[in-house]
């Protein structure tokens, strides 16, 4: 595919939240890119090197790099067979991080 024919993704979400130490510490990140009004690429992660030093500190998260939807959990990668949409996955992620982050 030539440069002029490449899809132009627009980054529409780029957020980072610091989790206070007393709530377990770490960083929560959300990134998403869209093409023609649809989220086509995304990554969300809870990063805390004191819990998991490998995988750049990613304790758990979701993304669709490598052209498939998957979950990272303490270094393990699992394909998502039940992906619905980005918004549903954000809710799932928020529920999942409760295992580590004490709200």
N, C-alpha and C positions, 0 to 999 in steps of 0.2 A: 504494500500500500504506500503510495507516495505521500510526502509530507502534506501536500495540499488536500489529500483525500482522508487524512487521519481524523478521527472523531475528536471534536473539541469539547472536553468536559469542563464544566465550571464548578469550582469548589464552592459549595453553598453552606457547609457547616465546618467550622474549625474551632472547636471549643475544648478548653482544658480547665479542670477543676482540681484544686488542691484539697485533699482530704486531711483535716486536722489530725495531729498525732493522737489525740485522745479518742478519736473515732477510728483508729487503726492506721492512719497515715496513707501516703501514696498520692497518686494522680489518676484522675479519670479523664479519658480523652474520647472525643467524638469527632470524626471527619467523614464528610460525604461529598460526592461529586454528582452532578446531574448532567444529563444530555437530553435535550428536547423535553424538559419538564419532568423527567423521571430520574430517581436515584439509580445510578448505574454502578457506582463504586462506593464502598464504605469501609470504615474501620472504627471500632470502638474497643476500648481496652481499660482495664484497671491495672495500673502499674505500681508495684511496691516491691522493691528489691529486698526488703527485710523479710518478706513472706516467701518470695521466690526469686532467687538471684539469677536464674537462667532466662533465656528468651528475652533479653533486655529488660528483665523485671516484670514482664507481662504475666500477671497472676491468672487473669482470664480475660476473654474478649471474643469478639466476633468480627469477621471481615469476609470479603469475597475476592481476595487476591488469588492468583492462580486459577481464575475463572470458575471457582465454585464457592458456595456459601459454607462456612465452617466456623467451628468454635475452638478456641484455644483455652485449655484449662491445665494449669501447672505443667506446661510443656507438652501436653498431649493435644493432638489435633483430631477433631471429629467432624465429619461432613454432616451438614444439616439436611436431613431428608424432608423436614417439615417447614421449610422456609415459606413464609406467607408474603411479607413485605418488610421494608426497612422500619416503618413505624412500629410494627409488632415486635420486631427484633430489639428495638430500643427498650421497649417495655420488659421484654424477657431479660435483657442485660441488666436493667435496673433491679429486677427481682433477684437475679443471680448474684450480684455483688453484695447483697445483704449477708451472704455467707461470710464475707470478709470485712465489710465496712459496717460499723456499728452506728446506725443513725439514731 
